[in-house]
């Protein structure tokens, strides 16, 4: 099958997928939306609301993702300018801007190189010792990595994590199984922006109970923004992985370079 027949499977949560899918279509490729993580509100938002009601008492507020920002700002009227924000990538910076928070309004800490959007590189930008004895709020999904919280605690900060949303892999329905079979019937390009989403995809394919289908998944081309996702892909036996660095522009450039 000719390379031009490959579609681009965009696997971000539905709320974050449209802009990337539109950019893929504008580049001349066919985009298919297949959200591999479902984002929903926490069952009890009281702890989130209580933490956000005290924003001006925190020395730093860290948001782990655009989803965390969108969920939190449903309960925020205005950001206190004196409270700095920590984020890990360009997607989160754009999410803050949608809610009226920019570098002109407050201090925003993020990795120095936008190609490396992770907690490790964010920590390099923070003066950890300056937070000793101070309150730091981390707004995140349920579960998730503890690296940022652990590093701040080790520096003496009083870290207060709060869940703003829930993540879940879609339930395997007959309709979803049919879609997966169709997408894996030919080689396509898959944009995967989360290790959790990739593991969820592998779990869905395995649940269909078709060894040939898993083998087809392992032959798909993946475009991923982070080394952790690339390692997850290798652990799952996927052989064709392109690591781009963070940001939609890099994902799109990678697509165009391998047409």
DRENTIGU-917009 format. One record per residue (C-alpha): x, y, z. Coordinates in pm, whole numbers, plus 50000, padded with zeros to 5 digits. Example, Ala and Ser with C-alpha at 12.3 -4.5 7.8 and 13.67 -1.06 7.14 Angstrom:
<pts>
+-------+-------+-------+
:     X :     Y :     Z :
+-------+-------+-------+
: 51230 : 49550 : 50780 :
: 51367 : 49894 : 50714 :
+-------+-------+-------+
</pts>
This chain:
<pts>
+-------+-------+-------+
:     X :     Y :     Z :
+-------+-------+-------+
: 50000 : 50000 : 50000 :
: 50144 : 50340 : 49909 :
: 50269 : 50564 : 50186 :
: 50013 : 50832 : 50097 :
: 49736 : 50589 : 50202 :
: 49850 : 50599 : 50563 :
: 49612 : 50778 : 50793 :
: 49728 : 50958 : 51108 :
: 49565 : 50826 : 51424 :
: 49542 : 51100 : 51688 :
: 49505 : 50936 : 52029 :
: 49488 : 51233 : 52266 :
: 49189 : 51273 : 52499 :
: 48898 : 51411 : 52299 :
: 48914 : 51763 : 52442 :
: 49279 : 51807 : 52338 :
: 49265 : 51629 : 52002 :
: 49089 : 51869 : 51767 :
: 49365 : 52125 : 51710 :
: 49623 : 51859 : 51630 :
: 49383 : 51671 : 51403 :
: 49305 : 51994 : 51215 :
: 49676 : 52063 : 51171 :
: 49728 : 51710 : 51037 :
: 49444 : 51761 : 50789 :
: 49586 : 52100 : 50685 :
: 49913 : 51924 : 50601 :
: 49730 : 51704 : 50352 :
: 49701 : 51390 : 50565 :
: 49385 : 51213 : 50679 :
: 49341 : 51234 : 51057 :
: 49139 : 50984 : 51257 :
: 49048 : 51055 : 51619 :
: 49086 : 50760 : 51855 :
: 49104 : 50890 : 52214 :
: 49288 : 50633 : 52425 :
: 49228 : 50808 : 52757 :
: 48894 : 50930 : 52884 :
: 48914 : 51234 : 53110 :
: 48638 : 51294 : 53364 :
: 48591 : 51506 : 53677 :
: 48687 : 51366 : 54015 :
: 48393 : 51218 : 54205 :
: 48448 : 51457 : 54496 :
: 48573 : 51801 : 54398 :
: 48567 : 51936 : 54754 :
: 48943 : 51879 : 54819 :
: 49025 : 52053 : 54489 :
: 48801 : 52348 : 54565 :
: 48942 : 52376 : 54918 :
: 49302 : 52385 : 54790 :
: 49222 : 52639 : 54518 :
: 49048 : 52863 : 54770 :
: 49390 : 52907 : 54936 :
: 49595 : 52976 : 54623 :
: 49754 : 53290 : 54768 :
: 49899 : 53086 : 55056 :
: 50113 : 52865 : 54832 :
: 50472 : 52943 : 54736 :
: 50427 : 52752 : 54409 :
: 50145 : 52579 : 54222 :
: 50244 : 52305 : 53977 :
: 50010 : 52175 : 53709 :
: 50110 : 51839 : 53563 :
: 49910 : 51869 : 53238 :
: 49665 : 52078 : 53034 :
: 49386 : 51861 : 53176 :
: 49488 : 51962 : 53528 :
: 49478 : 52329 : 53428 :
: 49138 : 52308 : 53261 :
: 48988 : 52117 : 53553 :
: 49131 : 52358 : 53811 :
: 49026 : 52675 : 53633 :
: 48665 : 52562 : 53645 :
: 48695 : 52667 : 54011 :
: 48925 : 52972 : 53979 :
: 48792 : 53322 : 53923 :
: 49128 : 53499 : 53891 :
: 49488 : 53390 : 53932 :
: 49680 : 53565 : 54216 :
: 49970 : 53736 : 54039 :
: 50209 : 53683 : 54329 :
: 50181 : 53302 : 54308 :
: 50420 : 53141 : 54057 :
: 50317 : 52849 : 53839 :
: 50517 : 52544 : 53734 :
: 50431 : 52350 : 53416 :
: 50606 : 52085 : 53208 :
: 50527 : 52171 : 52847 :
: 50395 : 52393 : 52571 :
: 50049 : 52238 : 52592 :
: 50017 : 52352 : 52950 :
: 50143 : 52700 : 52864 :
: 49874 : 52725 : 52596 :
: 49612 : 52601 : 52843 :
: 49713 : 52868 : 53094 :
: 49689 : 53132 : 52823 :
: 49335 : 53021 : 52739 :
: 49247 : 53102 : 53099 :
: 49419 : 53440 : 53087 :
: 49741 : 53342 : 53266 :
: 50062 : 53436 : 53084 :
: 50418 : 53525 : 53175 :
: 50307 : 53887 : 53191 :
: 50055 : 53806 : 53464 :
: 50273 : 53589 : 53688 :
: 50597 : 53391 : 53697 :
: 50576 : 53066 : 53502 :
: 50846 : 52802 : 53544 :
: 50890 : 52542 : 53270 :
: 51171 : 52332 : 53119 :
: 51435 : 52546 : 52946 :
: 51408 : 52339 : 52628 :
: 51051 : 52281 : 52514 :
: 51168 : 51959 : 52349 :
: 51196 : 51808 : 52698 :
: 50857 : 51845 : 52864 :
: 50885 : 51642 : 53181 :
: 50924 : 51672 : 53555 :
: 51297 : 51601 : 53538 :
: 51364 : 51910 : 53327 :
: 51115 : 52122 : 53520 :
: 51302 : 52044 : 53841 :
: 51619 : 52183 : 53685 :
: 51442 : 52521 : 53660 :
: 51329 : 52534 : 54022 :
: 51534 : 52658 : 54315 :
: 51426 : 52365 : 54531 :
: 51596 : 52489 : 54846 :
: 51387 : 52807 : 54836 :
: 51071 : 52605 : 54900 :
: 51191 : 52450 : 55228 :
: 50917 : 52488 : 55486 :
: 50677 : 52639 : 55231 :
: 50353 : 52506 : 55091 :
: 50355 : 52377 : 54734 :
: 50038 : 52266 : 54558 :
: 50053 : 52003 : 54283 :
: 49738 : 51977 : 54072 :
: 49725 : 51648 : 53886 :
: 49511 : 51354 : 53778 :
: 49438 : 51065 : 54004 :
: 49758 : 50864 : 54037 :
: 50050 : 50963 : 53818 :
: 50422 : 51004 : 53874 :
: 50558 : 51109 : 54214 :
: 50894 : 51243 : 54095 :
: 50805 : 51612 : 54126 :
: 50639 : 51572 : 54466 :
: 50921 : 51354 : 54600 :
: 51191 : 51601 : 54491 :
: 51012 : 51894 : 54651 :
: 50954 : 51699 : 54972 :
: 51320 : 51601 : 54982 :
: 51402 : 51974 : 54966 :
: 51182 : 52037 : 55267 :
: 50871 : 52170 : 55094 :
: 50527 : 52100 : 55237 :
: 50380 : 51935 : 54929 :
: 50003 : 51911 : 54894 :
: 49893 : 51707 : 54589 :
: 49530 : 51726 : 54483 :
: 49347 : 51535 : 54211 :
: 49161 : 51749 : 53958 :
: 49046 : 51479 : 53715 :
: 49031 : 51107 : 53651 :
: 49185 : 50910 : 53365 :
: 49057 : 50582 : 53227 :
: 49119 : 50361 : 52926 :
: 48808 : 50324 : 52710 :
: 48601 : 50012 : 52763 :
: 48640 : 49760 : 52482 :
: 48308 : 49751 : 52300 :
: 48221 : 49570 : 51978 :
: 48233 : 49904 : 51797 :
: 48579 : 49990 : 51934 :
: 48709 : 49641 : 51848 :
: 48587 : 49689 : 51491 :
: 48760 : 50029 : 51470 :
: 49086 : 49887 : 51601 :
: 49076 : 49597 : 51356 :
: 49020 : 49841 : 51068 :
: 49302 : 50075 : 51175 :
: 49546 : 49788 : 51224 :
: 49458 : 49624 : 50893 :
: 49708 : 49853 : 50720 :
: 50021 : 50042 : 50830 :
: 49933 : 50385 : 50970 :
: 50099 : 50664 : 51169 :
: 49994 : 50687 : 51533 :
: 50056 : 50996 : 51744 :
: 50093 : 50875 : 52101 :
: 50144 : 51140 : 52369 :
: 50111 : 50929 : 52684 :
: 50268 : 50606 : 52807 :
: 49943 : 50529 : 52986 :
: 49751 : 50566 : 52660 :
: 49995 : 50336 : 52479 :
: 49966 : 50070 : 52747 :
: 49590 : 50109 : 52725 :
: 49600 : 50057 : 52348 :
: 49805 : 49741 : 52390 :
: 49560 : 49618 : 52654 :
: 49262 : 49680 : 52426 :
: 49428 : 49495 : 52138 :
: 49521 : 49203 : 52363 :
: 49164 : 49189 : 52496 :
: 49037 : 49128 : 52142 :
: 49224 : 48797 : 52173 :
: 49377 : 48790 : 51828 :
: 49751 : 48723 : 51815 :
: 49773 : 48850 : 51458 :
: 49624 : 49183 : 51568 :
: 49895 : 49239 : 51830 :
: 50158 : 49161 : 51568 :
: 50001 : 49425 : 51343 :
: 50011 : 49679 : 51623 :
: 50382 : 49611 : 51668 :
: 50440 : 49701 : 51303 :
: 50262 : 50038 : 51314 :
: 50461 : 50363 : 51300 :
: 50452 : 50564 : 51621 :
: 50534 : 50932 : 51664 :
: 50597 : 51015 : 52030 :
: 50716 : 51332 : 52208 :
: 50899 : 51179 : 52502 :
: 51166 : 50917 : 52568 :
: 50950 : 50748 : 52835 :
: 50682 : 50680 : 52575 :
: 50942 : 50551 : 52330 :
: 51070 : 50312 : 52597 :
: 50716 : 50194 : 52669 :
: 50673 : 50125 : 52298 :
: 50993 : 49922 : 52287 :
: 50885 : 49727 : 52596 :
: 50563 : 49639 : 52414 :
: 50752 : 49518 : 52108 :
: 50673 : 49810 : 51878 :
: 50957 : 49845 : 51631 :
: 50894 : 50170 : 51441 :
: 50908 : 50463 : 51683 :
: 50998 : 50824 : 51604 :
: 51092 : 51040 : 51905 :
: 51028 : 51408 : 51834 :
: 51044 : 51613 : 52152 :
: 50753 : 51814 : 52289 :
: 50510 : 52029 : 52094 :
: 50267 : 51984 : 51807 :
: 50505 : 52149 : 51562 :
: 50762 : 51875 : 51619 :
: 50500 : 51601 : 51589 :
: 50380 : 51747 : 51258 :
: 50734 : 51791 : 51126 :
: 50804 : 51425 : 51202 :
: 50494 : 51321 : 51010 :
: 50591 : 51527 : 50709 :
: 50949 : 51400 : 50708 :
: 50845 : 51037 : 50675 :
: 50568 : 51065 : 50418 :
+-------+-------+-------+
</pts>
